[in-house]
Amino acid sequence: MLFGSNKATAASKELKGKTQESIGKATGDPGDRLAGMAKQGEANVRNAVEDVKDATGLG
């Protein structure tokens, strides 16, 4: 596994989520908006897990 790949995955998911949320807002599609928000939430959790791993030396 490449160094930082989990954080890169989280960053990618966050960007996709922001994009999907914006599209949902622009088109008035609450499903897209909520799915985008969910992706952003998942990315935040992944980042938090990686931060804990880094802080404890487990990562």
Secondary structure, 3 states (H helix, E strand, C coil): CCCCHHHHHHHHHHHHHHHHHHHHHHHCCHHHHHHHHHHHHHHHHHHHHHHHHHHHCCC
